[in-house]
Amino acid sequence: MPAYFHAAARLGGAARRSRPWLLLLTATMLAGCAVTYTDAMQQVDRDLASDQPQAALKALDKISGGKDQVLYLLNKAMVLRMTGDYTTSAQVFEQAKPLMEYLEATSITENAAAFTFTEGLRTYQPPLYERLLAHVYQGLNYLQLGQPDSARVEAAQIDDLLKRLYPNSDAAPNGGDAFPRYFSGLVYEDMGEYSDAMIAYRQAFKSYKAQGASDESIPRDLQISLCRFADFLGLTDELNDYKKRFSLSEWPPVDKQDAQGQLVFVFSDGMGPVKYAESSVLPDPVNGRYYSVSLPVLRSRGGGEAYAAISAGDAHATTTQVASIYDDAEQQYKADRPKLLAAEFSRNVARTVAANAADRKAAGLGAVLSLVASVSDQADTRIWATLPNDIQLGRLRLAPGTYDLTVRLRGRVRVLKGVDIRAGQITFASLQWTSLN
């Protein structure tokens, strides 16, 4: 335990006579001694690097319950996906979903504690991009389990969440919704609901554009899908616009009686970004108080793969990036930064008021209280860390049959065996290839 806690303990008698300040000291001591989310995730990283996902699941158990419960569930669901246990992963995601919705309404008491002491006292509330990706990966679980109706529920929940939060907007203001919209289009296409698929693909296109994407950088499969369905639905003006934008003149037809099947491969590349705290504690020589500024800094762990080459039978394709988790996290942080700075200012004001009151109870207690609280004020560095660095997608058209899907990345090869392709249907396959492996 840090030395400044011992200094605070020696003033315990005086602090007990000033109960609110004792509570503050107790809270900061407990925060400093507890097993943190960051500690647990560092062990998870080491276990995944050693190809020991079961050990990673045990490491995650250390943060089960309490203010990190939603992160525990999201990370557990992703590690289970890495093991191929889509059934249990789906069960865990289902536990996380109502908790994320509940946490939209944070308790007033908890907010007050975070504004006075440290941001880490707040129960973790996933930002929008994480909530949307929870629905995406849950939908992918269901698709790989052969439950398209359940995947359709996830697509509908993506739409409901965005409409509820941003009822008058075509795209989320901080991004993160483009690929979830795109994924919804794939789900509707698989269900044969072609009008809904077109709506979702169109919304995905608008979201990519809202995030600054050029026409050329729109994922190629989405470009083709927009042309395919505009053609099929007789949207002539829209089709002509897409043809001009994307320089496309031909595409596979949309055919409800298609003799071929399709394989959509979702590649989760690398490990997602992490956060660390950048902190400063500054003394005021005039009043003897201490002030702190601690903000999270985003760090990429990288994916390192520009694309994956996929093949099955005689069909070949390369994946295209459809989402950058780092970019989504960075956009969210930029939006949150003014609120984080305001919270730091509020905490410093609250600590100064508390220190002045403590000095009136016992001379010198205010300085200790100010120092302990300032040093203990650490930025909230929690993040859904088992997400990938980026998501890529590739699509193959194949005759019905059973195939081995070969995935090649810079000379390394993974083979997904026994992939069944059925006429007129989409088969979904996925792989998360961490840069730690």
N, C-alpha and C positions, 0 to 999 in steps of 0.2 A: 504494500500500500504506500502511495507517495508520502513524502515527509510532511507535506503541508497538512495532511489529514491528522497527523500526530499533534501538530501545533494547534489545530482546531479542537482536538480532543482535550487538550490541557485547559481550554477555556470552556469546557463542557458545563461547569456549574453556572457560569454567567449566561451561557447560551440557553440553559434550561429555564432561566428566569425570563427569557425572551423567546417564547415558544415558536413563533413563526421562523425565527432565524435558525433555531435548532432543526426544524423540519427541513430547511434549505440545506443545512450542512449534511444532514442524514441522507437526503436525496442525492446529493453530489457524491458522497462517499459510496453509496450503493451503486451508483452509475459507474464509478471508477473500478469497483471490485467485481462486477458481474461479467460473465462470459458474454461477449458482444457478438452481434450479427457478423461483423467483419471477421472476428476470430474464427467463427464457425465456417464462414465461406472460404477462408484461406485453407482450412483443412479439406473442405469439399474440393477445391481446386487441385490440391495435392493428390487426393484420392482419384479424381477423374484423370489426372495426368498419368497415374499409375494403372489406369484401366481397372479401377476397383469401385464400380458404382455402388455396390452394396455397402462398402465402407463409407462412401459419400452420404448415403442415406442415413447411416448411423450418426455421422457428424451433424447432419441437419437436425436430428432429434434434440440436440442441445438447445435449440432455439424454439422448440415447440411450445406453444402457449404464449400468453402475454402480448406485448405490443408488437412483436414480430411475427405473429401467427400467420398473417396473410402471406408474408414472404416465405415462411416455412412451407406453406402449402404449395405456392407457385413453384418454388425450387424443387420440392419433392416431386411434383407432377412432371417437371421437365427431366429430372434424372431418371424417373421411371420410364419416360419416353425413350431415353437413350438406351435403356436396357431392352426395349421392345415390348414392355409390359403396358400396352395401350389401355387395357381394361382397368388396371389399378390407377394409372395416370388419369383416366377419365373420371374415376371416382373421387380422386383428390381435387381435380379442378372443380368438380361440382361442389365440394366443400368450400372452396375459395370464393366462388362466384357470389353467394349471398353475403359473405363477409365483406367483400369489396363494395357491394351496394350499400350495406349498412354503414360502412366507414365514411360514406359521403357526408353524413351528419355527425361530425366529431363533437364530443362533449365539450361544453363550455369550460369545465374545470380543467380538462386536459390542455385545451388551447391556452388557458391562462398560465398553467405551469410551464408550458413550452416558451411562452413569451417572457416569463420571468427568469427561468433558469437556463435551460438548454433545449435546442430543437429535438434532441434525441429522446426526450421524455414523451414525445407525441407518438401515438400508435401510428404505424406506417400506413399511409394511404397511397396505393399505387396511382401514378399519373395515368392520363388517358391512354397513352400509347401502350403501357403495360396491360391495362384492362382489355384493350382491343386485341392484343396478341394472345391473351389468355383465351379469348373466344376463338381465335384462329387455330391455336394448337389443340384446343378441345375439339373443334370441328374436324381437324385433321385426324385426331384420335378416332373419332366416330367413322370417318370415311375409311380409315384403314381397318376398322373393325367390321366394315360392311353394313354400317347403319346410317345411310344417307339422310333419312328423315331427322335423326338427331342432329346431324351436321347442319341441316336446314334451320333448325332451331337456333343454332349458334349464329348463323348468318342473319337471321331475323333479330337476334339480340344485339348484334353489332349495329344494325340500322336503328333499333330502338334507343340504344345508348347515345348515339350521335344526335338523333332527333331530340332527345330529352335535354341534352346538354347544350346543343346549338340548333334550336328549332328554325332559325331563319338564315342558316348558312349552308352552302353546298359543300364546305370542307371545314375540318377542324382548324381553328386559327393557329394552333401550334404544331400542326402536322401530325403524322403518325397514323392517319386513317386511310392512306392511299392503298397499301397492300391489303388491309382487311376488307376494303371494298372490292378489290380485285379478287380476293379469295372468295368472297360471297358470290361473285359472278360465276366462278368455277363451280361452286356448290349448286347454284340454280341451273347452270348448264347441264350438270350431271343429272339433275332431277327432270330435265326436259322442260323447264319453265323458262322459255327463251326470252319472253318479254322482261321478266325480272332479271335475267342474266344481263340483258342489254342495259337495263337501268343501272345495275351495279357496276358494269364495265364503264359506262359513261361517267358515273360518280367517281370511279377510280381515276379516270383520265383527268377530270376536273381537279381532283385532289393532288395528283402529281404536278399539274400545271400550277396550282396554288402554292406548291412548295418550291417553285422556280424551275421545274424541269422543262427542257426544250422539247419540241416535237420529236427530235431525233433520239433523245434519251428516254422516252417512254418505253417501257419494256416491250420488246418485239412481239411477244406472244399477245400482249394486250392490244397492240396496234392491229394485229391480224384478227383478233376476236372482235374488235370494234367494226372492222370491215365485214367480217363474216355475218355478224348478226344484223348490222344495218342493211346488208344485202338481203338476208333472209326475211326481214320484217318489212321490206319495201320502203326503207327510209332513204329515198334517193338523194335528197339534198345533203343529208348528213353523211351518206356514203361518199359522195363526191368530195366533200370536205376532208374526210379521212384519207381518201386516196391521194389527194393533193398533199396533205400534211406529211404522210408517211411514205410517199412514193411507192405505193402498192398498186398492183394491177391484177393480182390473182391470189386466191386463198382457198383452203379446203371448204367445201360446201357444208352448210348445216343441213343434216338429213336425219329425220327421225327414224328412218330405216337404214341407217348407215351400216354397211357390211363390215366396216372396220371398227376397231375400238381405239381408245386413246389412253396413253399413259402420261400422267402429270407427276413429275418428280419435284419435290420441294426439298431443297438443300439448305440446311441451316449451317452457316459457315463460321467456324471459329467460336470464340467466347466473347460475350458482350462486354460493354464498358463497365468500369468500376469507378468509384469515387474515393477521394481521400480528402482530408481536412487541411486547409491552409489557414493557420491560426497565428494571431499576434496578441500578446498581452502587454499593455503599455501602462506604466505608472504615471500618476499625476503628481508632480512634486509639490504642488500647492496644497492639495487637500489629503494626500496620502492614499487616495483611492486608486483602484486598478480598473482598466477598461479593456475589453476584448473584442476582437473581430475574428470570427471563424466562419469560413464559407467553404462549401464543397467544391472540389475541382474534379472535372470529369477526365478520365484517362482511358484511352482505347487499348484493348489487349489484342486487337487486330484479328483479321481472318486470314489474310494473306493469299486468298485464292481469287483470281480474277473471274474464273468460271470453272465449272466441272464439265468434262466430256462424258456424255452418257450414250449407251448403246444397248439395243436389245434386238436380237435377230439381225436383220440387215438395216435397221433404222438407226440413225445417229443424230445427235443434237448436242448443243452446248447450252448450259444454263445462263440465264441473265439475271442480274441483280434486280430484285423487286422491292427490297426494303433495306435501309441502313439503320440498324438499331442505334448505332452511335449518333447518327444525325438526328434521329428522333429524340434521343435523350438530351442532346445538346440544345435542340430547339426548346424543349421543355425547361431546361435549366435557364436559358436566356429569358424565358417568360417568367420564371420564378424568382430570378435574381433581385428585382426591386423589392419583392415581398420579404426575401431573406435579409436584405440590408435593413429594411424597416424594422424587422423583428430584432435584429442585433441592436439597433438603436434603442428600441423599447426595453430590451433586457438590461442594457447598460444603465438606463435611467432608473429602472426598477431596483437594480442592485445598489445604486447610489443612495436611493431613498432608504433601502433596507439597512445599508451600512451606517447612515447617519442616525437612524433610530437605534441601531445596536450600540453605537458609541454612547448614547444617552443612558443605556443600561449598564455598560461596563467600558471604561476607557480602553481603547486599543482593540476592542472586539470588532469594530467596523472595518478596520484595515485587514484583519484576518479574514473576515467574512467576504470582503471585496476580492481579496486575492484568491481564496478558495473557489468562489463562484466564477471568477473570470477564467482561472485555469481550467475549471471543469466545463466551461462552455465550449463544446465541440460541435462542429457542423455535423448535420445529419448526412452520413455517407452511405446510407442504406440504398440498395438498388436491386432489382431482380437480376442477379448476376449470372444465372445459368441460361439466360437468353443468348442467342448467337450474336456475333458482330454484325452479320448481315444475312439476308435471306435471298436465295436464288431459286429460279424456277426454269424447268425445261419440259417440253411436251413432245411426245412421239405418237405417230399414228401407226397402228400395227394390225395385222390380221389376227383374228381370234386364236387363242392358244395360251400356252404357259411358257414364260420366258425367264431367263436370268438377266437381270439388269446390271450392267457393268458401269461403274462410276470410276473415272480416272481423274486424278489431280496430281500434276507434276510428277508423273512416274509412279505414284502410289495408286493402288487399285482396291476397290471394295466391290463385292458382288452380292446383290440382293437376289436370292434364289426364289424360284417358284412364284413369279408375278403373273397372275391370271388376267388375261385380256379378253373382254367379251364384246361382241358386236354391238355398236350403238351406245356403249357405256364408257365412262371414264374410270380408270383405275388409278388410285393415288398411292404413291410411295414416298418415303422420306428418309433422310439421314442427317444427323448432326455430327459434323466432323470438327472436333475441337482442335484449335491450334496447340493445345497442351499435349495432345496425343502424339 
